[in-house]
Amino acid sequence: MAGVHYEPDVEEAGPSNVPQEDTPQPTRLGPKGKERQRDETEGEEFDVTNPQHREDCLATVSRDDNEALLAELEDKVAKEYPKATRQDRKLKAYQALVDHFMDIANERTEFGWKFHNHIKRLTDRIDEYDALVARLREKEQLAQVEVTKWKTKWADLHASREESPDALRGNHREDSMAPSTLTVENLLGRQRLVRIKDPAPFTGKDDYLIEDWTFDMRNKLTQNSSEFDNEALKVAYTARLVAGEARDFIRDGLQPDSVAPIVEVEQIFKILQQAYGKSKEMVKQEAKEDYRKLKQRDKPFPAFWADFTRLATKLGKSPDDQYDDMLDKMNIELLKSLGDKKFDSTRDLAEWCMEQENRLLLIKNRQNRENQQAGAIRRRVAPGPQRTSRPRDVPVAVRPTFSRPREPPRRENENKADKSDDP
């Protein structure tokens, strides 16, 4: 063992008389933990969250302590085995010291695993705290938007009251019997604000297309512009409605120390359009293919007309082309009903088709009802097997039957005479 000087004694050599069992236990110099005390009780178990336990675990054993422990072990061996030689006592003491340090090494390995698990739990807790901080920041931004909205509304109400104080006093005198109604009207103002519902968050995974989400966001920011006084509020509100993987595209631009910061809401729309949108050429090619495959068939005409106008507008079809294509794509029943009729525009043709489809549907439903009623009547009056009734006094005619007459029975004597005549 390092730090311990051993000088072999020159006393008698020979076989050792010290038994190999019952190695004396040294005084504990390692880290504190669960151990036996003098009062036969166990000490406190090692707790990685206890600062004192961590300090004791990391404490080192000096060279002087090792030499003192070795001397103590030699004295214990000498008391237990007085007949043993000095060399045997030293070997026994060294063996006990090695076992002691092996126990300390095993305990420190176990403590190391506890430290590892403790650090892992702390790391997971840090991730949870980071997510919590991010949510709190989003709530803070939303709260700032709400505060700005109410400040603006309060300023507008205050300005309206300063503009017409006499009118408000007159209204108060006239409506003194209903003070609650007057208060609500004064607080909300004469022109009520219609608040548009917040669009759903855009994640880039569901069926919510980036074009639709951008349209809804622009509509919200434009119609409720009183809630967003500056561009910073618009950016904060729009960023709050970007979630999932889509947020990764704008996260760097929203950082305070970003190289390319996002200062306008249109930058967010442009970044997400580049990531999730389609090019104009691809959109036009898909529209051409959908327009080529579009046929009414069994689809209701209003639904067919909606798809037709959407694709024709996207492709920039002329009115004449739309009229001809409409005739080519409508179903056979409407085309037969149309005959030689001509209309001034495609919209007039579409309106006639809607009315005609309703008429054909009414005729078809009426025919179905009449057929069902006729079938029920036929089943109800279907003829059954005919029954003939006759008076009870009239005799029933019986069909005569003809059969071969039977021979009269012959007597026994005649039978015997016939048998005797036989040769």
Residue pairs with C-beta under 8 A, 6 or more apart in sequence:
1 66
1 70
1 94
1 97
1 98
1 101
2 63
3 63
3 66
3 67
4 63
4 66
4 67
4 70
4 97
6 90
6 94
8 87
8 90
9 85
9 86
9 87
9 90
11 85
11 86
11 87
12 85
13 85
13 87
14 85
16 84
16 85
16 87
16 88
16 91
17 81
17 83
17 84
17 85
17 88
18 77
18 81
18 84
18 88
18 89
18 92
19 81
22 80
23 92
23 95
23 96
23 99
24 73
24 76
24 77
24 80
24 92
24 93
24 96
25 96
25 100
26 69
26 72
26 73
26 96
26 97
26 100
27 69
27 72
28 35
28 100
29 61
29 65
29 69
29 100
29 104
30 61
30 100
30 103
30 104
30 107
30 108
31 46
31 53
31 56
31 57
31 58
31 59
31 104
31 107
31 108
31 111
32 43
32 44
32 46
32 52
32 53
32 56
32 57
33 43
33 45
33 46
33 53
33 107
34 42
34 43
34 44
34 45
34 46
35 42
35 43
36 42
36 43
37 43
44 53
46 53
46 57
46 111
46 114
47 53
48 54
48 111
48 114
48 115
48 117
48 118
49 118
57 108
57 111
66 97
69 97
69 100
70 93
70 94
70 97
73 92
73 93
73 96
73 97
74 89
74 90
74 93
76 93
77 84
77 89
77 92
77 93
77 96
78 84
78 89
81 88
81 89
81 92
84 92
138 240
141 236
141 237
141 239
141 240
142 237
142 240
144 233
144 236
145 227
145 228
145 233
145 236
145 237
148 227
148 228
148 229
148 233
149 226
149 227
152 226
152 227
152 229
153 226
156 189
156 226
157 186
157 187
157 189
160 189
160 190
161 168
161 186
168 186
171 182
172 182
175 181
175 182
193 224
193 226
194 223
195 224
196 219
196 220
196 223
196 224
198 220
198 241
199 213
199 216
199 217
199 220
199 241
200 208
200 213
200 241
201 241
201 242
201 243
201 244
202 208
202 210
202 213
202 241
202 242
202 243
202 246
202 272
203 243
203 244
203 245
203 246
204 210
204 244
204 245
204 246
204 272
204 275
204 276
205 244
205 245
209 276
210 272
210 273
210 276
210 277
211 273
211 277
213 272
214 269
214 272
214 273
217 238
217 241
217 265
217 269
218 269
221 228
221 234
221 237
221 238
221 265
227 233
228 234
228 237
231 263
231 264
231 265
232 263
234 264
234 265
235 254
235 262
235 263
235 264
235 265
235 268
238 265
238 268
239 247
239 250
239 254
239 262
239 268
242 250
242 268
242 272
246 272
246 275
246 276
249 271
249 272
249 275
250 262
250 268
250 271
250 272
252 258
252 260
253 260
253 261
253 262
253 267
253 271
254 261
254 262
255 261
262 268
262 271
278 286
283 314
284 314
284 315
287 311
287 314
287 315
288 315
290 307
290 311
291 311
291 312
291 315
294 304
294 307
294 308
294 311
294 329
295 329
295 331
296 304
296 329
296 330
296 331
296 334
297 331
298 331
300 357
301 330
301 334
301 350
301 353
301 354
301 357
302 354
304 329
304 330
305 350
305 353
305 354
308 322
308 325
308 326
308 329
312 321
312 322
312 325
317 325
319 345
319 346
322 346
323 343
323 345
323 346
323 349
326 346
326 349
326 350
327 335
327 338
327 349
330 353
333 360
334 353
334 356
334 357
334 360
337 356
337 360
338 352
338 353
338 356
341 352
343 349
343 352
